[in-house]
Amino acid sequence: MQLVVICIIAACLVLLAINLADNLEERSIRSGFGFLWHSAGFEISQTLIPFSPKDSYAAALLSGLFNTIIVAIIAIVLATLFGALIGIAALSRNPSVCIFARTYIEWVRNIPLLVQLYVWYAVFTQMMPSYQQAHKLLPHVYLDSTGLHFPVIQNMHSTGFISILIGIIAIYIYRFTQKRHENKRPISIQSVLLLTASFTFISWTIYSSSFNPPKLTNFGFKGGGVLLPEFLAMLLGLTIYNAAFIAEIFRAGVLSVPAGQREAGSALGLSYNIVILKIVIPQAMILIRPPLSNQYLNIVKNTSLAMAIGYPDLMSIANTIINQTGQAVEIIALTMGIYFALSLLITTFLNHRNKKILQNMGR
C-alpha cells in the first residue's frame, strides 16, 4: 500500500510538471534562475546591506532576507520578555493586575495580526506629528511621522567588527573555561588576556569613530539613523500579538508545577514573588520550551504579512520581482525554500538546546 501511494504521488507530480512546462511554453515564459543575476531596477526603502537599483535580483532577495531576520529576532526577544511579564501578571494575587493581564491576553489573541498591523501602521504614519513637532524620547532620539531617528557611529573601521568578534569569542572561551573547571580552578591567563584585548579593541574603535546624531533642519532630520514607520509597525505588531500567546504559555507552564512546590516555599518563609521566580518558573521552563519554540516559528512565518504595510521583507521583495519578471514559479519556490530553511534552522537549534538542558538535569 505504501508503494502504491508513493507511485500515485509521483504520477501527480509528473503531471503537474508537464502541465506547468506546457503552460510556460504557451505563454513564452522562460524557466530557470538565470534572471536572478539581472539588474533589479528598483530601490529598497530600508536595508541592512548596501543596495542600489543596479544590483541584481539575488541581492534584492538577500536584502529582504536580512530585513526578515532582523525584525524576527528583535520581535522574538521582545515578545518573550513582554509575554513572560504578562503571564506572571496573570497569576498575580492583585486583582487589578490579574484582570488587566487576562484582558490583554484575550483581546489581543482574538484580533487578527493583519488588522493589528494596519492599526499600528496608521498610528505611526497618521497620528504621529510632523518633524517640526517631533517627540523627543531621549537625548538625540526623536519620533515623528517619518520614523524613529537616533544617533549612529560613523567611520567605524573594519577593526571594529573584528574586535567585536574577538570579544564574543573571548567571552565564550571564558564561559567554557568556567563550566569545564566548575569554578574549582582560577580562570586561565589566556582567557584573561583575550578579554582584556577584546575590550581594548572595542574601546579604541569607539574612540576613533565619530558620533553622528540626527539634526533638525527646514526639510526634516539630517544625519543619524532612522527606523521607518513600516519597520516600527511590523515590530510592534509582531511583539504585542505574539506576547499574548507567549503569556498564556508561561501561565500554563507555571500552573503545571505541582502546588506542593509553592507550599514548600511558603513553609520556608519565602515570599510569593520569590517562590514564583526561584522555585516555580525554573521547573516550569521544562514544559514551556517546546510550545515556546513553536511560537518562535510562528513569528518568523508571520513576517510574511509585512508586504501588507509596505515593509520590504523577503515576501514583499519576492512579489515585486514576480511583477517585473513574471518568473512566479521560480520565485515562489525559492521563497518557500528560504522560509523552510529558516524554520528548520530554528527548530534544530531549539531542539539541541532543549536536549542539552535535559541532559544537564539528568533526564
N, C-alpha and C positions, 0 to 999 in steps of 0.2 A: 504493500500500500504506500509506503514511503517513496519507493521508486516511481510509482505511478504519479504521485503528487509532484515529485520533482520534475518529471517529464512534462506534466501539464503546465507547470510554472515556466519551464524553459521554452515550451512552444509558444506560450503567451508573450514572453519577452521577445522571441524572434519575430512574431507577427507585429508587435509594436515597433520594433526596429525597422522592419521592412516598410511598414506604413509611414513611419517618420521619414525614411530616406526618400520614398516616392513623393511625399508632400513637399519636402525641401527642394527636390529636383524640379517639381512642377512650378514652384514659385521662384526658381533660380536663386535660391539661397545657398551659399557655400557653407559647408560644415567644417569644423576644425577650430583650433585655438590660435591660429596664426594672427588673428585680428588683435589679440591681446598686446602685441608689440607695436600697434599703430598709435599715432598721436591721439590723445583723448579729446582735446579741443574744448574742454570746459574747465571751470575753476571749482575748487572746493573751499567753502567758506572758512572751515577750521580744520587744521591738520596738525598732527604731531611731527610729521616729517615734511621736508620741503617738497612742494608740488606746484607745477605750473601747467597750463593747457598744452604745452609742448610735450609733456611726459606721456608715457604710454597708458593704455587701459589697465595693464597689470599694476602699474604704480598707483593708479587711482583706486583699484581694489585693495591694494596694500594699505593705502591711507584710510580707506573705510574700515578695514580690519582693525587697525590701530585705534581708530575712534570708537569702535565697538568694544574693544578690550578695555580701554581706559574707563569708559563710562560704566562698564560692567563691574570692574574691580572696585571702583570707588563706591558704587551702589551696594555691592556685597558687604563691604566693610561698614558703611553707614547703616544699612538695613539690619545687619547683625547686632550692632551696638544699640540702635534705637529699638529694635524688636525685643532684645533681651530686657531692656529697661521697661518697656510696656508690659511684657509678660510677667515680670516680677511685680509690677504695679498692680496687675490684675489679681494678684494674690494678697495684696495689702489688706491689713486689718482696718485701715482708714476707709470708711465708706465712700467718701468723695473721690479719693484716688482710684479705688477699685471700680466705681461706676464710670469714671472718665476713661479708664483703660478698656473696660469692656465695651463701652460705646464706640470708642475709636476702632477697636478690632472688628466689631460687627458692621459698622458703617463702611469702613474702607474696603473690607474684603468683598462686600456686595455691590460695589460700584466698579464697572469695568475699567481696566487700566487705560484703555484708549480714551475714555471720557475724562479721566483724571489728567492725562497728558494734555488734552485740549484745554482743560481748565488752567493748568499751570502755565501753559504757553500763553494764554490770554492774560494771565496775571503779569508775566514778565514783559510782554510786548505792549499791552494796552493800559495797564494800571500803574506801571512804574513811571516816574516823572522823566522829563527830558534831561539832557545833560546839564542844562543850566541849573536845575534844582536837584541834582543827583544826591542820593542818600550817602552820607559818609559813614561807613560801617566801622572802619578802623583808620588809623593814620595811613594815607595814600591808598585806601581801598574804597571804591565808590561803586554804587549800584544805581543804574538807570535803565531806560528802555532799550539801550543798545547792549547791555550785558553787565558783567561784573569786571571792573577794572582794578588791577592790582600791580604792584611793582615787581620787576624781574631783575635778574642779574645778567648783565651783558658782558661780552668779551671774555667769557669763561673759556679758558684754554682747554685743549684736549686732555691735559694732565688732570683737569678737574674730574672728568669722568673716570680716568684711571685711578685717581686717588679714592674716589667713592667706591670703586670696585675693590680696591685693596682693603679699604675699611670693612666692607662686607665680608670678605674672605677672612680678614683678621678676627673679626667678631665671631665668625663661625668656628674658626680654629680654637678660639678662647672657650666657647661653649662646649665644643667637643672634648677639649682637654679637661674641663671641669667635670663633665659627665663620665669620662673614662676613669679619672682618678677618684671620682666620688668624693671630691673635696677633701681627700685624705692627704694629698701632697700639694705643695705650693705650685702655682702656675709656672710653666717653663719660661725661661728667659726669651725664647723665640716668640712666644705669644705676646709677651710684654713689649718687645721691640716692634712687632708688627702693628700692635695697637698704637704705640707712640708714633710710628712713622705715618700710619694712615691718618691720624688726627692732625699731624703736622702738615701733610699734603693738602688736606681739606681746608685747613685754616689759611694756608698760603694761597690756595686757589680763590677762596672767597675774598681775601685781602687784595689780590691782584685784579679782581674783576670790578666792574663799575655797576653802581646801583641806579636803575632806571625806573623812577616812579611815573605814574600817569599824571599829565598836566592838563588842566582845563584851558582850552582855547576858544576862540569865537566859533570854531567849526567842530567842536567836540573834544574828546580827550585824545591827546597825542602821547606816544611813548607808553612804556609799561606793557603788560599783557592784558588780555581780555577773554572772558568766557562768554560766549554768545548766549542769548536767551534760549535758543534751541537746546543747547547743552544743559543749561540750568534747569529747564523744564523737564528734560529727559531724566536727569539725575534725581531731581526731587520727586518726580512721579514714580520712578522705579523704587526709590528708597522708602517712601511712605506706603506705597501699595504692598511691597513685599515685607516690610516691617510688621504689618498686621498678621501675615501668615507666620512669620518667624516668632512673633509674640505668642501666638497660640501653640506653636511647637514647644517653646520654652515653658509655658504654663502647664501643658500636658506632661512634659518631662518631669517637672517639679512635683506634680501631683502623683506621678508614678512611683516616687520614692516612698517606701513604707512609712506610715505615720509614727512607728516606733522610733525612727531616727530623729524626728523632731522632738518627741517626748524625752528621748535620752539627752538631747542637747539642752532642753529646758530643765531637766533634772540636775544637770551640771551647773545650772545658774547662768547659762548663756542667754543673751537677749534674742528676740525673734529674728532680727536682721542678721545677727551673727550665725544663727542656726541655718538660715536660708543660704547665706553666702558661703559659709565654710563647710557645712555638712551636706545640705540637700543638693545644691547645684552641682558640686563635683560628681556626685553619684548620678544625678540626672543627665549629665552630659553624655553618658554612655548610650542612653536611649535617644538623646536629642540629635546626635551627629548624623545618623542615616537620613531622617527626613530633612534635616538642615542641608545636607548635600543635594537632595532633590530640589530644594528651593533655590540653591545657587544655580543649578542648571536652568531653572525657570527664568531667573534674572537674565542670564546670557541669552536665552532664546527670545525673551520679551523685548530685547533691544531692537529687534526687527521692526517694532512698531514706530521706531524713530522717524521713518520716512513720512509718517502722517503729519509731523510738525516741522519737517524740513531739516532735521539734524542729519549730517552726512555720514551715516553709518554704513556698514557693509551692504545692507539690503537697499538702502537709498541709492548708493552709487551703482549697484548692480542694475537697478531699474533704469537709471539714466543711460547706462551702457546699452541695455537692451533696446531702448528707444532710438539710440543713434545707429546701432549696428544691425539690429534685427536678429542677432545671434542668441535667441532666447534659450534654446536648449542647452547650449554650452554654458551660458552664464548661470542659468538655474542649477545645472548640475554642479558647477564649480562652487556656487554659493551653498548648496546643500552639503557638499563635501567639507567646506570650511566649518560650517556650523557643527557638523558631525564630529570633525576633528577636535574642535574646541570642547564639545561636551565630553568626548572620550578622554581628553587630557584632564579635565576637571574631575571626572569620575575616577580615573586611575589614581590621581594624586590624593583625593579624599579617601578612597578605599585603602590606599597604602598607609595614610596617616591613622585611620581608624584601626587597621590591623596592628600597627606598631604600638598604638596606645593600649590596645587589649593585651598584647604580648607583655608590655611593661607592667600591666596589672595582674599578670599571671593567669589570664583566661585563655 
